[in-house]
Amino acid sequence: MIDLKSTYSKVFAAILVLLFAFAAQPVHAQRVIAEVSTILKTLPLEKQQKLADFHQKIERYINEYDWFDEPEIDIHIKMQFMLEDISSSSEERYRAQLLVSNASDIQYFDKRCRFPYNPNEPIVHNEPAFTALTGLIDFYVYLIIGGELDKYGTLMGTPYYEKARDIAEQAKFGLGRFVEGWDLRLRLARELLSEEHKPFREMVDYYFYGLSVKDEDINEARKYVAEAVRRLANLLDEDPKNDYYNKFLDAHRNEIIDLFKDAKDKKVLVTLAQVDPDHKKEYLRFVE
């Protein structure tokens, strides 16, 4: 005869083991994942050796810190420093050209970076205080986060653009001899937060919402991406040389073509052929 009580007890115990096992699994939170590289050939050999692990220290500084609160989102950042030695007899200082991107549709190039750096001192977070180097890194990390979070909800990146603006405002008046370039960075942060830039940010939200539902409902996806293209076309009509608009289109052109090449209504491709004449043939090859 089967001992039901014993059987239920064993099953219940097994369920508890499974629940505890799942509970022990780490919950995936937000992450910023940075890939940092350096160009050191412009430095004296001694300084090249001293800064050989500079990129690794910056990567740890970025990757081991909780930058934002949105769960289940990974943000990838590529950062490249080209370094020059401008040290004095009393302090090791560097000039840098800095290229920061999300390896897709967001990119910033800064030629006016200056900071002291002692290889024997750790690079640490100490917000709201910062150094010339950590302020520079934080500023661009927050800009990338702002741009990426705009893809998840309307103007969702605003708090992070504001963080970047606040850093630039503080740095402009608080970094003494390392203040060079912060006037331009402050202007950039204000531009990204401006009413003039808001239509572009809203277009980005339409576009990425469309992509997010593509696998579930292709018609819904096309509807939202078509609206994004309509808005982008209007922006390009007003300012055809705008760097933000053109970088976005360059990054997503093939994605848009792929989404609409088999659609019955190909007005989107015709519209893009008009505002992006350099790639007209790419769009119209799918239009009868």
Helices and strands as residue ranges (DSSP letters): H 4-24, E 31-39, H 45-50, H 54-63, E 74-85, E 93-101, E 107-116, H 132-149, H 158-174, G 176-178, H 182-193, H 198-212, H 218-238, H 243-260, H 267-275, G 277-279, H 280-284
